């Protein structure tokens, strides 16, 4: 028992494990995540409906979204952005590896007769001959990826972005990082049964990696027939660090905001958003690597 508890409470290296596929593809947790997505008043899996509507209005105005504009929505979930953008006559492709979310999005698209191309796939392995005017990766999805995954994603974006195309992404800030604290929680049916339909005991360990600016929410679920750990990694950025990462990936930061609704940048904001384009010289620098 002691050794098991030592393992449960052990601190892995930053991004040592990648468990996102379990959260989004497991029968029970994917149902829970879809429920959170569709709750219009929550800011957990998706932002609340008021913010989404404001965000879509700003995106459409700022990027001149309309007939013939090709948009790729990475991590589209149940199509909360894709549906709204398609109603503005954009050609939308949504990529997400939650089958449950994609099926829900497809059902909405059929019922509203929207021409949206949904792809049930891990977007890290996405390949296409299509080219896009706009790429979205929002709800701070970029922060959940390891440095290597982010590097590979930016390489992919070079291939699928049209000349002059733009990318909108948001990240967690160092202001948010400073507010996170390490902790350990043990609770029966942690998160009100989120992790399993059966009875279980849940451990949550929050680890803070100060030099790397990384937070790990490590959940360990002890159920009758299994013990499973799920690592939820989040990278936090300063504007300077994100800009350097974009330069290393061959992109340039053109605009910065406090969120994907175009709110003017505030250094105290817990998130910030950037609009990036391919660097004019087409070159890449060495991709930054965080330190532990």
C-alpha positions in Angstrom: 0.0 0.0 0.0 2.8 2.4 0.9 4.5 1.9 -2.5 1.2 2.5 -4.3 0.6 5.7 -2.4 4.2 6.8 -3.2 3.5 6.2 -6.9 0.1 8.0 -6.7 1.7 11.1 -5.1 4.9 10.9 -7.3 5.9 14.0 -9.4 6.6 13.1 -13.0 8.8 15.2 -15.3 7.0 17.9 -17.3 5.0 16.3 -20.0 6.4 12.9 -19.2 2.9 11.3 -19.8 0.2 12.2 -22.2 -3.3 11.0 -21.2 -5.7 13.4 -23.1 -7.0 10.5 -25.2 -8.6 8.9 -22.2 -10.4 12.0 -21.1 -12.0 12.5 -24.6 -12.4 9.0 -25.8 -13.5 7.0 -22.7 -17.2 6.2 -22.8 -18.0 7.8 -19.4 -15.7 10.8 -19.3 -16.5 11.8 -22.9 -20.1 11.9 -22.0 -19.3 14.1 -19.0 -17.2 16.4 -21.1 -19.9 16.8 -23.7 -22.3 17.7 -21.0 -20.0 20.4 -19.7 -19.5 21.7 -23.3 -23.2 22.1 -23.8 -23.9 23.8 -20.5 -24.2 27.4 -21.7 -23.5 28.9 -18.3 -20.2 27.1 -17.6 -16.6 28.0 -18.4 -15.1 24.6 -18.0 -14.9 22.5 -21.2 -16.1 25.5 -23.2 -16.7 29.1 -22.4 -20.2 30.4 -21.6 -22.5 31.1 -24.5 -22.4 34.9 -24.0 -18.6 34.9 -24.4 -18.8 32.5 -27.4 -21.3 34.8 -29.2 -19.1 37.8 -28.5 -16.0 35.9 -29.7 -17.6 34.8 -32.9 -18.8 38.3 -33.6 -15.3 39.7 -33.2 -13.7 36.9 -35.2 -16.1 37.5 -38.1 -15.6 41.2 -38.1 -11.8 41.2 -37.5 -11.0 38.5 -40.1 -13.8 39.4 -42.6 -15.4 36.0 -42.3 -17.9 35.4 -45.0 -18.7 33.4 -48.2 -15.7 31.4 -49.4 -13.5 31.9 -46.3 -11.9 28.6 -45.3 -11.5 28.0 -41.6 -10.0 25.1 -39.6 -11.2 24.7 -36.0 -8.7 22.6 -34.1 -10.3 21.0 -31.1 -13.8 21.9 -32.3 -15.6 19.9 -29.7 -19.4 19.8 -30.4 -19.1 22.6 -32.9 -19.9 25.6 -30.8 -17.7 27.9 -32.9 -17.9 25.9 -36.1 -21.7 26.1 -36.2 -21.7 29.8 -35.7 -19.0 30.4 -38.3 -20.7 28.2 -40.9 -23.9 30.3 -40.5 -21.7 33.2 -41.7 -21.2 31.2 -44.9 -17.6 30.3 -44.1 -16.3 26.9 -45.2 -15.5 25.2 -41.9 -13.5 22.1 -41.1 -13.7 20.9 -37.5 -11.2 18.4 -36.1 -11.6 16.7 -32.7 -10.8 13.2 -31.4 -13.9 13.0 -29.2 -16.2 10.8 -31.3 -19.1 11.8 -29.0 -18.6 15.5 -29.6 -18.1 15.1 -33.3 -21.3 13.1 -33.6 -23.2 15.8 -31.7 -21.7 18.5 -34.0 -22.6 16.5 -37.1 -26.2 16.1 -35.9 -26.5 19.9 -35.4 -25.0 20.6 -38.8 -27.5 18.2 -40.5 -30.5 19.6 -38.6 -29.5 23.2 -39.5 -28.4 22.3 -43.1 -24.9 23.6 -42.6 -22.0 22.5 -44.8 -19.3 21.7 -42.2 -16.6 19.1 -42.6 -16.1 17.3 -39.3 -13.2 15.0 -38.8 -13.0 12.6 -35.8 -9.2 12.5 -35.3 -6.5 13.6 -33.0 -5.5 16.9 -34.6 -1.9 16.3 -33.9 -1.9 13.7 -36.7 -4.2 15.7 -39.1 -3.2 15.6 -42.7 -5.1 17.3 -45.6 -4.6 18.7 -49.1 -6.9 21.6 -48.1 -5.6 25.0 -47.3 -7.1 27.5 -44.9 -7.4 31.3 -44.5 -7.9 31.0 -40.8 -6.9 28.4 -38.2 -8.4 28.5 -34.7 -7.0 26.7 -31.7 -8.7 28.2 -28.7 -9.9 27.5 -25.1 -6.1 27.4 -24.4 -5.8 24.0 -26.1 -2.2 25.0 -27.1 -1.2 25.0 -23.4 -2.1 21.3 -23.0 0.5 20.3 -25.6 4.1 19.4 -24.9 6.9 21.4 -26.5 7.4 18.7 -29.1 3.7 18.5 -29.9 3.6 22.3 -30.2 6.5 22.3 -32.6 4.9 19.6 -34.7 1.6 21.5 -34.7 3.3 24.7 -36.0 5.0 22.7 -38.7 1.7 21.4 -39.8 0.2 24.9 -39.8 2.8 26.0 -42.3 1.6 23.3 -44.6 -2.1 23.9 -44.4 -2.2 27.7 -44.1 -2.8 29.8 -47.3 -0.3 32.6 -48.1 -1.3 35.5 -45.9 -3.5 33.3 -43.7 -3.8 33.9 -40.0 -3.9 31.8 -36.8 -5.8 32.8 -33.7 -4.9 31.0 -30.5 -5.1 31.7 -26.7 -2.9 30.7 -23.8 -2.8 30.9 -20.0 -0.7 33.8 -18.7 1.9 34.0 -16.0 -0.6 35.9 -13.9 -2.7 32.8 -13.8 0.4 30.6 -13.1 1.3 32.8 -10.1 -2.2 32.1 -8.6 -1.8 28.3 -8.8 -0.6 26.4 -5.7 0.5 22.9 -5.1 -2.0 20.7 -3.2 -3.1 17.1 -2.7 -6.8 16.1 -2.3 -8.3 12.7 -1.6 -12.0 12.1 -1.9 -14.5 9.4 -2.6 -16.0 9.8 -6.1 -13.8 12.8 -6.7 -15.6 15.5 -8.9 -19.0 14.0 -8.2 -18.5 10.8 -10.2 -16.9 12.5 -13.2 -14.3 9.7 -13.6 -16.4 6.6 -13.5 -20.0 5.4 -13.3 -18.9 3.0 -10.5 -17.8 3.9 -7.0 -14.2 4.9 -6.8 -11.6 6.8 -4.7 -9.9 9.8 -6.4 -6.6 11.5 -5.7 -5.7 14.9 -7.1 -2.1 16.1 -7.0 -1.4 19.6 -8.3 2.3 20.0 -9.1 3.9 23.3 -10.0 7.1 23.5 -12.0 8.3 27.0 -11.4 11.2 27.2 -14.0 9.2 25.5 -16.8 6.0 27.5 -16.0 4.0 24.3 -16.1 1.2 23.0 -13.9 0.2 19.4 -13.7 -3.2 18.3 -12.4 -2.6 14.6 -11.8 -5.8 12.6 -11.1 -5.5 9.0 -9.9 -8.6 7.0 -9.9 -8.8 3.8 -7.7 -11.8 1.7 -8.8 -12.7 -1.9 -8.0 -11.0 -3.3 -11.2 -8.3 -0.7 -12.0 -6.1 2.1 -10.9 -5.6 4.8 -13.5 -3.8 8.1 -13.6 -4.7 11.0 -15.9 -2.2 13.8 -16.3 -3.6 17.2 -17.3 -0.6 19.4 -18.3 -0.8 23.1 -18.8 2.0 25.4 -20.1 1.8 29.0 -19.0 3.3 31.8 -21.1 4.4 35.4 -20.9 3.8 37.3 -24.2 7.6 37.4 -24.7 7.9 33.6 -24.3 5.0 32.9 -26.6 6.4 35.3 -29.2 9.8 33.6 -29.0 8.1 30.2 -29.5 6.2 31.5 -32.5 9.5 32.9 -34.0 11.1 29.5 -33.4 8.2 27.9 -35.3 8.5 30.3 -38.2 5.6 32.6 -37.3 5.3 36.2 -36.2 2.9 37.6 -33.6 1.0 40.4 -35.3 -1.6 41.2 -32.6 -2.2 40.5 -28.9 -5.4 40.6 -26.9 -6.7 39.6 -23.5 -9.0 37.0 -25.1 -10.4 35.6 -28.3 -13.2 38.2 -28.3 -10.7 41.0 -29.0 -10.6 42.5 -25.5 -7.6 45.0 -25.4 -4.5 43.4 -23.8 -4.1 43.6 -20.1 -0.9 42.2 -18.5 -2.9 41.2 -15.5 -5.3 39.0 -17.5 -5.2 35.3 -16.7 -5.3 34.5 -20.4 -4.2 36.2 -23.6 -4.7 35.7 -27.3 -2.5 36.3 -30.3 -3.0 36.5 -34.0 0.0 35.0 -35.8 1.2 34.8 -39.4 4.0 33.0 -41.2 7.3 35.0 -41.0 7.9 37.0 -44.1 11.4 35.5 -44.5 10.0 32.0 -44.2 12.7 31.0 -41.7 12.6 29.1 -38.4 14.8 29.4 -35.4 15.6 26.8 -32.8 12.3 26.0 -31.0 12.5 27.0 -27.3 12.6 24.2 -24.7 11.4 24.9 -21.2 13.5 24.1 -18.2 12.2 22.0 -15.3 
